[in-house]
Amino acid sequence: QLRLVESGGGLVQAGGSLRLSCAASGSINSITAMGWYRQAPGKWRELVAIKRNDGITNYADSVKGRFTISRDNTKNTVHLQMNSLKPEDTAVYYCNVEHYGGNSWGRGTQVTVSS
């Protein structure tokens, strides 16, 4: 079983930057992809970015060119560098790991962007 610990959320002004990090521990050998989702109040949880073991990366259209996902496989971590933040990026951000047993989720970290 995987355990995910997220860090890096907070309050930032529009145009600012934040970096989210997620560290995985446990059944690490079964990981196939690591990524980030977000859920704003009253909205469905949506994919923000994901990076698979083969290097393929996908971003939501709304964050392309502003957010960058990276993985450090030696430390079993995934990061999300968020630049040019907008108020509509405000949400709880969840780390997600796909593995042979299914999906694992972090508890979430709040990102609030003020206008």
C-alpha positions as CSV (number, residue, x, y, z in Angstrom):
1,Q,0.0,0.0,0.0
2,L,1.2,3.5,-0.9
3,R,1.3,6.4,1.5
4,L,1.4,9.9,0.0
5,V,2.4,13.1,1.8
6,E,1.8,16.5,0.1
7,S,3.3,19.8,0.9
8,G,3.7,23.3,-0.6
9,G,0.1,24.7,-0.8
10,G,-0.8,28.2,0.5
11,L,-2.0,31.6,-0.3
12,V,-0.5,33.6,-3.2
13,Q,-1.5,36.7,-5.2
14,A,-2.5,36.4,-8.9
15,G,0.6,36.1,-11.0
16,G,2.6,34.5,-8.3
17,S,4.1,31.0,-8.1
18,L,3.8,27.9,-5.8
19,R,5.5,24.6,-5.9
20,L,3.7,21.5,-4.7
21,S,5.5,18.3,-3.7
22,C,4.3,14.8,-3.0
23,A,6.4,12.0,-1.5
24,A,5.4,8.4,-1.9
25,S,6.4,5.5,0.5
26,G,5.3,1.9,0.7
27,S,4.8,-0.3,-2.4
28,I,6.8,1.9,-4.6
29,N,7.8,-0.7,-7.1
30,S,4.3,-0.9,-8.5
31,I,4.0,2.8,-9.5
32,T,3.1,3.4,-13.1
33,A,2.3,7.1,-13.0
34,M,2.3,10.1,-10.7
35,G,0.2,13.2,-11.0
36,W,-1.9,16.0,-9.6
37,Y,-5.7,16.6,-9.5
38,R,-7.6,19.5,-8.1
39,Q,-11.1,20.2,-6.9
40,A,-12.6,23.6,-6.5
41,P,-15.7,24.2,-4.4
42,G,-18.8,23.0,-6.2
43,K,-16.9,21.4,-9.0
44,W,-15.7,17.9,-9.9
45,R,-12.2,16.8,-9.3
46,E,-10.1,17.3,-12.4
47,L,-6.8,16.2,-13.8
48,V,-4.1,18.9,-13.6
49,A,-1.0,17.0,-14.8
50,I,0.3,13.5,-14.9
51,K,3.6,11.9,-15.8
52,R,3.9,8.3,-16.6
53,N,6.9,6.0,-16.2
54,D,7.5,6.1,-19.9
55,G,7.9,9.9,-19.7
56,I,4.6,10.7,-21.3
57,T,3.1,13.8,-19.7
58,N,-0.4,15.3,-19.9
59,Y,-1.7,18.6,-18.8
60,A,-5.1,20.1,-18.5
61,D,-5.6,22.7,-21.2
62,S,-6.2,25.4,-18.6
63,V,-2.7,25.0,-17.1
64,K,-0.6,24.4,-20.2
65,G,2.3,26.8,-20.4
66,R,2.0,27.8,-16.7
67,F,2.4,24.5,-14.8
68,T,5.2,22.0,-15.0
69,I,5.2,18.5,-13.5
70,S,8.4,16.7,-12.6
71,R,9.3,13.4,-11.0
72,D,12.3,12.4,-9.0
73,N,12.2,8.6,-9.3
74,T,15.2,8.2,-6.9
75,K,13.2,9.9,-4.2
76,N,9.8,8.7,-5.3
77,T,8.5,12.3,-5.4
78,V,6.4,14.3,-7.8
79,H,6.4,18.1,-8.0
80,L,4.1,20.6,-9.6
81,Q,5.6,24.0,-10.3
82,M,2.8,26.5,-10.8
83,N,3.5,29.9,-12.3
84,S,1.4,32.8,-13.4
85,L,-1.3,31.6,-11.0
86,K,-4.9,32.8,-11.5
87,P,-7.8,33.0,-9.1
88,E,-9.5,30.2,-11.0
89,D,-6.6,27.9,-9.9
90,T,-7.9,28.1,-6.4
91,A,-8.7,24.5,-5.3
92,V,-7.6,21.7,-3.1
93,Y,-4.8,19.9,-5.0
94,Y,-4.4,16.1,-4.6
95,C,-1.5,14.0,-5.3
96,N,-2.4,10.8,-7.2
97,V,-0.4,7.7,-7.9
98,E,-1.4,5.0,-10.3
99,H,0.0,1.6,-9.5
100,Y,-0.8,-2.1,-10.2
101,G,-3.2,-2.2,-7.4
102,G,-5.2,0.8,-8.6
103,N,-5.0,4.5,-7.5
104,S,-3.8,6.1,-4.3
105,W,-4.6,9.6,-3.2
106,G,-3.0,12.1,-0.9
107,R,-5.1,14.1,1.6
108,G,-4.9,17.3,-0.4
109,T,-3.3,20.7,0.0
110,Q,-5.1,24.0,-0.3
111,V,-4.0,26.5,-3.0
112,T,-5.7,29.9,-2.8
113,V,-5.0,32.6,-5.4
114,S,-6.2,36.1,-4.5
115,S,-7.0,38.7,-7.2
